[in-house]
Amino acid sequence: MSFECNLLSKVVDSNSFYVLSKYNITEDDFFTQKETYRFIKNYCMEYGECPSYITVVAECDNFEYEPEVSDKIDYLCKRLKSDRARRESFELLQNEASDKFNSLKGDQFIQWLKDRTDEIYASTQAISCNGVNWAVNGAERKAEYLDVKNNKSKLIIPTPFDSLNEGLGGGSFAGDYILLEAYTNKGKSWVASDFGVYAWLNGNGVLHYSPELSKYNQSQRLDTLVGHFNNMAMRNGELYESVEERYFEYLSSFNENTTNAPYIIKSMEDLPQGLSVDIIESDIQANPNIKMVIVDGFNLMVHRGGKSLRDSMTITSRRLRQLCGRHNVVLLVVHQVSTAGDKESQITDSDGLKLVNPPDLGAYSETIAVIQDACTVLSYDYCEGEGAIKVVKTRANNLGQRIDLECNYNEGYLTEFNPSVF
């Protein structure tokens, strides 16, 4: 079975022809399936969706349909580009180079060879480098719109809070980089876990990095948020007998026979050399069902490549932004605000009691890149059972939106207080 057929079978089955543009796939990349690619493309342009595999088989004589291809589209696209590079390199060495060698002077030949090699390299990279011609791609935009309309549940991940979802236009879109900021010991990890649990309960695979906690503690936080078991008692093995029975019954539903989306936790014992962007990308590639990635927190990552720690953090943030777009996942990064930013945000009432007041956008610590790269920045504050999320950066029209919460972390309740329509 040709991997070209595998790729086109996967495209047809997932009704996602235009995802190929993300990897700069064109008709020239195919060797045995040029006509099949051309037929599927023309069909999509005319009807706004991929043809059925039956139609493709009937129209394209040399196409062999492969059901349920397990390889990811990005792997198949890179394989296609690699094969094209080998073909063009062979052609260059066998034919073009010998002709040019005889007709050009030495320095001219070297320059031609370099230019031609660079051209092959650029055209065979599995990344989008050609841009998009907005003036002529109406059919493509129609297909993308219909993809969002018909597959909204696969492209938008809701947050746990109704009014925030409404303000964001439904939730977080695939490819979004979201930053959650709060000062130390405010419960930002609980909020991030609540985002993860809610995404998982809505059928989305989650990859959760928790470098500060053990897998035991992080798992039990999720159990508290889902089942509302007392976290302190559960952590210490001190649940009341009746609650313990309910807890064990709850746990029995988490087994290999379920069809639940994955929720993969990687904590400090899984990261002996620290958490890096390369590790995250490798884990995403190994787990194709992941739709949300949580990094709790940014300061605990391994930052490399810059002349200073701040420069290295900037590089990390930029790579994270590219990663979530490349793999079409929602990325939630947890970051700590500075002490100065926390002090500036503190306000009190007439009796001198501290009021909950999330910090402003400029309260970041270490590097401004995290707020520049994120499409949505959520600032969080907490005090004595009350919490608040404030939208301090957004692409939607809900800048400045505040979501007030009643919080009981130990029992797993983060409840929106009198949610109002945004």
CORLIN-V936624 format. One record per helix or strand. SS is the DSSP state (H for helix, E for strand). FROM is the first residue (numbers start at 0). TO is the last residue. If there is no record, write none. Layout:
SS_FROM_TO, SS_FROM_TO
This chain:
H_2_13, H_16_22, H_26_28, H_33_46, H_52_58, H_72_102, H_105_122, H_137_149, H_151_154, E_155_156, H_161_167, E_171_172, E_176_181, H_187_200, E_204_209, H_214_226, H_230_234, H_240_251, E_262_266, H_267_269, E_274_274, H_276_285, E_289_295, H_297_299, E_300_300, H_308_326, E_329_335, H_338_344, E_346_347, E_353_354, H_360_362, H_368_372, E_375_382, E_385_392, E_401_407, H_408_410, E_412_415
